[in-house]
Each structure stands twice: as C-alpha cells, then as structure tokens.
Amino acid sequence: MTMNPSDSPAHADSAADGAFPFVLSAPAPGVPVAEYLPGTRPLIRERLRDNGAVLLRGFDIGGVDGFEDVVRAVSGEPLTYAERSSPRSTIKGKVYTSTDYPPAEEIFLHNENSYQADWPLTLFFHCVQAPDTLGATPLADTRRVLAGIDPAVREEFAARGWMVVRNFTEGFGVPWQQAFNTDDPSEVVAYCARNGVEAEWTAGGLRTRARRKAVHRHPVTGEPVWFNHTAFFHVTTLGEDVCGALREMCPDEDLPTNTYYGDGKVIPDELVAHLRDCYRAEQRRFDWQLDDVLLIDNMLAAHAREPFTGPRRIAVAMAEPFSAVQNSDTLV
C-alpha cells in the first residue's frame, strides 16, 4: 500500500485515524524544521503514541546537525548503538547509516534492539538521498501483528518467551568487537552479565544466549505489542537458498543467529512462517523523498527495508532509552 501524504499539517491532523505513518507536511516548501518543531512537538508526541509513526515532509532539515537537533527537540539526547546485530557506519556523533547491506537484499520487519534488555523507544530516519527505485522503509503496527497471530501461538510465546543464540565466528556477520564496541573480552562478559545475556567463549569465538519476553505492554499506552526478534533472527527468514546452505555447513546451534522458545526448545519452521505472514499482512510503505524525517515509536511499529536501485542514503538515530529490567511491570 502506497500512502499519499497530505499537503498541510491541518489536513494531515484531520485524517489522523488510520494514518500510518501520520504525515506532517511543511506549511510551505523548505520551511526550516527548527522553526516548526517547538510549537508542534506536543502533536508529534501524541501521534507517535496513537499512530505509531510520524513523517515530517517538505522541511529544510539542515543536514546531519539539523537532524540531530530534531532528535533532541523531540526526544532528548541521541543514544549510542550497542550490542549490534548488523553493520552500520557512524556518520557523525550518534547519527549512523542505516544497515549497510547490499541493495538487492530485503531487511525483514523488526523492532530495534528488541533482543536486548533495554532499547530505544523512539527511532529517527532522515532521507539524505532517495533511491532511484523502491528502497522504502516499510512499517507494521505491532498491535495489529499481535492480533493477527494464532491465539494458541500467542499464548505459547507469552508463557515460554523466546531466546536468541548468536555465534560470533570469523567470516560470519558482525564481529563481536564491533557488536560490543570493545576489543576486551572481559568487558564483553561484564556487559552480558549486566544485561541478562549468557556469554560462552568457544573454539570458534563467542556464543551468546539471551532469553526475552515475546509480548510486552507499551510503557505509555499500556497496549500489548508483539515486540521481539523471533522471526527476524530465525534462520528461515534468510531465504531458502541461504538457509539451506547455512544448515548444510553447521548444526543449528552453531548458526550465526537463530531463535528458539525461551526454554531452548526448537520453534517449528512453519510456525515462524506464520509469524512472517502476520507481519507482512500489516506492512505499509511510502516512497522516500529528499529531507523526509520519519519518527517511529519503536514498540508500536516494526520497520524493514526494501531492496533498491540507485544511491540510497538514510541516516538513523535513536533516543529515549527504556529498560525492561527496571520496568518489569510492563512485561506480559
């Protein structure tokens, strides 16, 4: 589904019901976003919690520095990207590139850092250069994803949780030094101990296991959401050819990443396929335009990346840290 943004904030506001993302267009082309945000921040915050995502369109953002100022104006100080699962480059300060995967590859729907003990509540994306074709950042409402999952499956995950196993092996995925922002194994072990991650040094490198909740309650709205990396990290989401090749090369426990029930038992491949279908049923998209800024409530909306052609450049920042450990009453 392709969304056609409205031409004015007032028009966008009147069409709030069902707008995903909710669009706020500049009152005139090229209005500096810094002039617009102070009076509009309450509306942006409201729509983030109601709609799950807000798109600012038609503004002069002011480059990377202006983008960081948007983050600070809406959500406070941007966060450092920790416990990485995908390659990114730092553009400046705490502004990063979107995932540095080849243009032909799709990145499946997911919620940022939902495999960690804490995560950002708000994500920011800035279109520095739009692709020639495709390259959207599709969204899926996690409230609706949860509602679409078979009730028996929902109950199973609510009771058992889920677990991600990551093997940091040379030649596969992100090196542990990059994932944990350190070259010191003792710092990795200490980080894991603080964040509910089991760390094991093996002959091949580092293996980590993390058990997490699959269903959470949003800390502001109180709504239940499907918030986890179960489908994203499962080996079958890589695609039939890649999945088959990896499973021929090594047993499942040695895969770069794979997911299980929280007790370590295998999740059937067909059940993960059902989860992917539920995400895709709720997927919505729009085409990027130069200087677009997309704000996402990270617990209410999953995001993805389409394959693309041409020089696509999307800057990313995160803000508003939330700790599941410190807020255990928000977990289902």
Beta strands, then each sheet from edge to edge (+ up, - down):
strand 1: 22-25
strand 2: 31-32
strand 3: 53-57
strand 4: 59-60
strand 5: 90-92
strand 6: 95-97
strand 7: 107-110
strand 8: 118-129
strand 9: 133-134
strand 10: 139-141
strand 11: 162-169
strand 12: 197-202
strand 13: 205-212
strand 14: 215-217
strand 15: 224-226
strand 16: 257-261
strand 17: 283-284
strand 18: 293-297
strand 19: 301-305
strand 20: 308-309
strand 21: 313-323
sheet 1: 1+ 3+ 18- 8+ 21- 6+ 5-
sheet 2: 2+ 4+
sheet 3: 7+ 19- 10+ 17-
sheet 4: 9+ 20-
sheet 5: 12+ 13- 11+ 16-
sheet 6: 14+ 15-
end
